[in-house]
Every structure is written in C-alpha cells, then in structure tokens.
C-alpha cells in the first residue's frame, strides 16, 4: 500500500475529522454560491423589518437595519474563508522558504532567521496582527496581509524543524554523495518530504486566521461595513443581546463550527500523516 493510500485510510478511520471535512466543504460551497443561495441582498435595508425574530420569511431573523441575517452569514463566509486561505498562503510563502533556507544552510543564516522568528513570536499573534492592520489601514486586504505576516513565523519554525530532520536521512546523504548540487537536493529531495507537517500546520493556521479575521472585523479593522463579516456582525450584536439574541447566535455559531472543523481536520491529518501511526 502506498503512503498516500495508507494516510487516506487512517484519516477515514477518524469519523470526527471526516464529518469536519464535510462541514468545511459545506461552508466553502455556501461561500462560493452565496449570490445564488442567499435569499436577499445582504446589504439591502428594510425599515419595516428591523430586528425581526427568525421566521419563514427570514430564517435567521433580521438585524438592526432590517437586513437578512441568513444572507449576511452566507456572504460573511466569503470574507472569513477568503481571509483564511489568503493569509495562510502569504504565511507559507514567507515562512516555508525561510525555514527551508535556515534548516538547510545552517550557520549564521539559521541564527539570524531564528532570532528574527523568536522576536516575532515574543509578541502575541493577535496583538501583532492588530498592530500591523492598524498601521496598514482598516481593510480586509490589509487584514489578510497582517494575519499572513503574523502567522509566517510558525510556518518558518515547522519548516526548519522538518528540514533538519529530513536533511540527515540516508537518501539525502546519498544525493550529496552522487554529486547533486545543494539547490537540487533542497528542491528535489528535502522540500517534498517536509510537506506533511506543513499541511497540518496550514490546516490549523486556517482556523487561527478565521478567528483573527473575525477579531479584526469586530474591532473595525477588517471587512468594512456595509459588507458582511462574521466579526462585524458580532460587534453589532453586542448592543442587542437582550432584545435580539439571533444577531449573535448565528454568526457566532458559524465561527465556532468553521474553526472547530478546521481544528478537527488538522488533528486528523496529523494522525494520518504520522509515520508512527497504526
């Protein structure tokens, strides 16, 4: 049995991870098809339907401006998932090459990059993201850049540790002995074999990025009104917790389910890709 099929079999043996993957697929499908699925325009106001409770006409009720909450939750999935994916791509694009370089070359390069990462990790992730977003300006694009830069040190550490482990294996030493260049050894023999831990890190980082985007939007630094975002919806809901519970429950549940699903999939991948697994 190939390693890929064995990993897939191990993953399928974890029902929680499989169910979580289905939930993520549903969120992604809703985000992509939001213009077709949403029953109303998420930014359209109706002064005759302000803070209406869930009903047949509005399954998740309406907000303080009469906007349909279900439609806003659907479109809010776009902002959250887009922020998660783009942020992780930025983080991986910065952290993985840096970690590969640090672990493969060693010496002063490793020392300088490692100290830089230590300095960034000394600052709490969310505080660093808030500071960068405030510096760049309140906007979803700037929020994604800030989250990506703040997450990059974690990818660098994982990539460096995996590179150090792989670089000492026999087949890498054999490539050196055969006269392969350092660039070829790094790209052809080391990089492909550090993908499993990076894949797990990416899945867990997606969950963290979604929480970070919601936090930034909650603070007014992410998606800007009237564009829907789960975080900004929660910010509005805090003023109406006793009068309109649905304003907080539905976007909060969406964040909870999405983040929990990514964490469960990450745990499942970690177990499935572990070569010491059963």
C-alpha positions as CSV (number, residue, x, y, z in Angstrom):
1,X,0.0,0.0,0.0
2,X,1.4,3.4,-1.0
3,X,1.9,6.0,1.8
4,X,-0.8,8.2,0.2
5,X,-3.4,5.5,0.4
6,X,-2.3,4.5,3.9
7,X,-2.7,8.1,5.1
8,X,-6.2,8.3,3.5
9,X,-7.2,5.1,5.2
10,X,-6.0,6.4,8.6
11,X,-7.9,9.6,8.0
12,X,-11.1,7.8,7.1
13,X,-10.9,5.9,10.4
14,X,-11.4,9.2,12.3
15,X,-15.2,10.0,12.0
16,X,-14.8,13.4,13.6
17,X,-12.3,14.5,11.1
18,X,-14.4,13.2,8.2
19,X,-17.5,14.9,9.4
20,X,-15.5,18.1,9.9
21,X,-14.2,17.9,6.4
22,X,-17.8,17.7,5.1
23,X,-18.7,20.7,7.2
24,X,-15.8,22.7,5.7
25,X,-16.9,21.6,2.2
26,X,-20.4,22.9,3.0
27,X,-19.0,26.3,4.2
28,X,-16.9,26.5,1.1
29,X,-19.8,25.7,-1.1
30,X,-22.0,28.3,0.6
31,X,-19.3,30.9,0.3
32,X,-18.8,30.3,-3.5
33,X,-22.5,30.1,-4.3
34,X,-23.6,32.8,-1.9
35,X,-25.0,35.0,-4.7
36,X,-27.2,32.1,-5.8
37,X,-28.2,30.8,-2.4
38,X,-28.8,34.0,-0.4
39,X,-32.5,34.8,-0.3
40,X,-31.9,38.5,0.0
41,X,-29.3,41.2,-0.8
42,X,-27.0,41.2,2.3
43,X,-26.7,45.0,2.2
44,X,-30.4,45.8,1.4
45,X,-32.1,47.5,4.3
46,X,-35.8,47.4,5.2
47,X,-37.1,49.8,7.9
48,X,-40.3,47.7,8.2
49,X,-38.3,44.6,9.2
50,X,-35.9,45.9,11.9
51,X,-34.7,43.2,14.3
52,X,-37.4,40.7,13.4
53,X,-37.1,37.3,15.0
54,X,-36.4,34.2,12.9
55,X,-39.5,33.3,10.7
56,X,-40.4,31.7,7.4
57,X,-39.5,34.9,5.6
58,X,-36.2,35.4,7.4
59,X,-34.9,32.1,8.7
60,X,-32.3,33.7,10.9
61,X,-34.1,37.0,11.5
62,X,-33.1,40.5,10.6
63,X,-30.6,42.9,12.0
64,X,-30.8,46.5,13.3
65,X,-31.2,47.8,9.8
66,X,-33.7,45.2,8.6
67,X,-31.1,43.2,6.6
68,X,-31.5,39.4,6.4
69,X,-29.1,37.7,8.8
70,X,-29.0,34.4,6.8
71,X,-27.9,36.3,3.7
72,X,-25.2,38.2,5.7
73,X,-24.0,35.0,7.3
74,X,-23.6,33.4,3.8
75,X,-21.7,36.3,2.4
76,X,-19.7,36.6,5.6
77,X,-18.4,33.1,5.0
78,X,-16.8,34.5,1.9
79,X,-14.8,37.1,3.9
80,X,-13.8,34.6,6.6
81,X,-12.7,31.7,4.3
82,X,-11.0,34.1,1.8
83,X,-9.1,35.7,4.7
84,X,-8.1,32.3,6.0
85,X,-6.9,30.9,2.7
86,X,-5.1,34.1,1.5
87,X,-3.5,34.6,4.9
88,X,-2.2,31.0,5.0
89,X,-0.8,31.3,1.5
90,X,1.0,34.5,2.5
91,X,2.3,32.9,5.6
92,X,3.5,29.8,3.8
93,X,5.0,31.9,1.0
94,X,7.2,33.7,3.6
95,X,7.8,31.1,6.2
96,X,8.4,27.9,4.2
97,X,11.3,29.2,2.1
98,X,12.8,30.9,5.1
99,X,12.5,27.7,7.2
100,X,13.9,25.6,4.4
101,X,16.8,28.0,3.9
102,X,17.6,28.2,7.7
103,X,17.4,24.4,8.2
104,X,19.3,23.5,5.1
105,X,22.2,26.0,5.2
106,X,22.6,26.4,8.9
107,X,25.3,28.7,10.2
108,X,24.8,32.4,10.5
109,X,21.8,32.3,8.2
110,X,20.0,30.0,10.5
111,X,21.0,32.0,13.5
112,X,19.7,35.3,12.1
113,X,16.4,33.9,10.8
114,X,15.8,32.0,14.1
115,X,16.4,35.1,16.2
116,X,14.0,37.1,13.9
117,X,11.4,34.5,14.4
118,X,11.9,34.4,18.1
119,X,11.4,38.2,18.2
120,X,8.1,37.9,16.3
121,X,6.9,35.0,18.4
122,X,7.6,37.0,21.5
123,X,4.7,39.3,20.6
124,X,1.2,37.6,20.8
125,X,-0.1,36.6,17.4
126,X,-3.4,38.6,17.6
127,X,-1.6,41.7,19.1
128,X,0.9,41.7,16.2
129,X,-1.9,41.3,13.6
130,X,-3.9,44.2,15.2
131,X,-0.8,46.4,15.2
132,X,0.0,45.6,11.5
133,X,-3.6,46.2,10.4
134,X,-3.8,49.5,12.2
135,X,-0.5,50.5,10.5
136,X,-1.7,49.5,7.1
137,X,-5.2,50.7,7.5
138,X,-8.6,49.1,8.2
139,X,-9.4,46.9,5.2
140,X,-9.9,43.2,4.5
141,X,-6.9,43.1,2.2
142,X,-4.7,44.7,4.8
143,X,-6.1,42.4,7.4
144,X,-5.2,39.4,5.3
145,X,-1.6,40.7,4.8
146,X,-1.3,41.4,8.6
147,X,-2.6,37.9,9.5
148,X,-0.3,36.3,7.0
149,X,2.8,38.1,8.2
150,X,1.9,37.3,11.8
151,X,1.5,33.6,11.0
152,X,4.7,33.3,9.0
153,X,7.0,32.6,12.0
154,X,5.0,29.4,12.8
155,X,5.5,28.1,9.3
156,X,9.2,29.0,9.4
157,X,9.7,27.0,12.6
158,X,7.8,24.0,11.3
159,X,9.7,24.1,8.0
160,X,13.0,24.5,9.7
161,X,12.5,21.6,12.1
162,X,11.2,19.3,9.4
163,X,14.2,20.3,7.1
164,X,16.7,19.5,9.9
165,X,15.1,16.1,10.3
166,X,14.9,15.2,6.6
167,X,18.4,16.6,5.8
168,X,20.0,13.9,7.9
169,X,18.3,10.9,6.3
170,X,20.1,8.4,4.1
171,X,18.6,9.2,0.8
172,X,19.6,12.9,1.2
173,X,23.1,11.9,2.1
174,X,23.2,9.6,-1.0
175,X,22.1,12.6,-3.2
176,X,25.0,14.6,-1.8
177,X,27.4,11.7,-2.4
178,X,26.2,11.4,-6.0
179,X,27.3,14.9,-6.7
180,X,23.9,16.7,-6.6
181,X,24.0,20.5,-6.1
182,X,22.7,22.0,-2.9
183,X,19.8,23.6,-4.8
184,X,18.8,20.3,-6.3
185,X,19.0,18.4,-3.0
186,X,16.9,21.1,-1.3
187,X,14.2,21.3,-4.0
188,X,14.0,17.6,-5.2
189,X,14.8,15.7,-2.0
190,X,14.1,17.8,1.0
191,X,11.2,20.1,0.2
192,X,8.7,17.4,-1.0
193,X,9.3,15.5,2.2
194,X,8.5,18.3,4.6
195,X,5.0,18.8,3.1
196,X,3.1,16.6,5.7
197,X,3.9,18.7,8.8
198,X,3.3,21.9,6.8
199,X,-0.1,20.6,5.6
200,X,-1.1,20.0,9.2
201,X,0.2,23.5,10.2
202,X,-1.7,25.1,7.3
203,X,-5.0,23.4,8.4
204,X,-4.6,24.6,12.0
205,X,-3.4,28.1,10.8
206,X,-6.6,28.4,8.7
207,X,-8.7,28.1,11.9
208,X,-6.5,30.7,13.6
209,X,-6.7,33.0,10.7
210,X,-10.5,32.9,10.6
211,X,-10.6,33.8,14.3
212,X,-8.1,36.6,13.7
213,X,-10.2,38.0,10.8
214,X,-13.3,37.9,12.9
215,X,-11.5,39.6,15.7
216,X,-10.1,42.4,13.4
217,X,-13.6,42.9,11.9
218,X,-15.1,43.0,15.4
219,X,-12.6,45.8,16.2
220,X,-13.4,47.6,12.9
221,X,-10.1,46.8,11.3
222,X,-11.2,44.1,8.9
223,X,-14.1,43.9,6.5
224,X,-15.7,47.4,6.4
225,X,-19.5,48.0,6.6
226,X,-21.9,47.5,5.0
227,X,-20.1,44.5,3.6
228,X,-21.0,41.5,5.8
229,X,-18.4,39.8,8.0
230,X,-19.0,37.4,10.9
231,X,-16.8,39.6,13.2
232,X,-18.6,42.8,12.4
233,X,-21.9,41.2,12.8
234,X,-20.9,40.1,16.4
235,X,-19.8,43.7,17.0
236,X,-23.2,44.9,16.1
237,X,-25.0,42.1,18.0
238,X,-23.4,43.1,21.4
239,X,-25.7,46.1,21.6
240,X,-28.8,43.9,21.2
241,X,-28.1,40.8,23.2
242,X,-31.2,41.0,25.3
243,X,-33.5,42.2,22.5
244,X,-32.3,40.2,19.5
245,X,-30.4,37.0,20.5
246,X,-30.3,35.8,16.9
247,X,-27.9,38.6,15.9
248,X,-25.1,37.0,18.0
249,X,-26.1,33.3,17.9
250,X,-26.0,32.7,14.2
251,X,-22.7,34.4,13.2
252,X,-21.1,33.1,16.4
253,X,-22.2,29.6,15.6
254,X,-20.8,29.9,12.1
255,X,-17.4,30.9,13.5
256,X,-17.5,28.1,16.1
257,X,-18.4,25.4,13.6
258,X,-15.9,26.6,11.0
259,X,-13.0,26.9,13.4
260,X,-13.8,23.6,15.1
261,X,-14.0,21.8,11.8
262,X,-10.6,23.0,10.7
263,X,-9.0,22.0,14.0
264,X,-10.6,18.6,13.8
265,X,-9.3,18.1,10.3
266,X,-5.9,19.3,11.3
267,X,-5.8,16.7,14.2
268,X,-7.0,14.0,11.8
269,X,-4.3,14.9,9.2
270,X,-1.6,14.9,11.9
271,X,-2.6,11.4,13.0
272,X,-3.0,10.2,9.4
273,X,0.4,11.5,8.2
274,X,2.3,10.4,11.2
275,X,4.6,7.5,10.0
276,X,4.5,6.0,13.5
277,X,0.7,5.7,13.4
278,X,-1.1,2.4,13.4
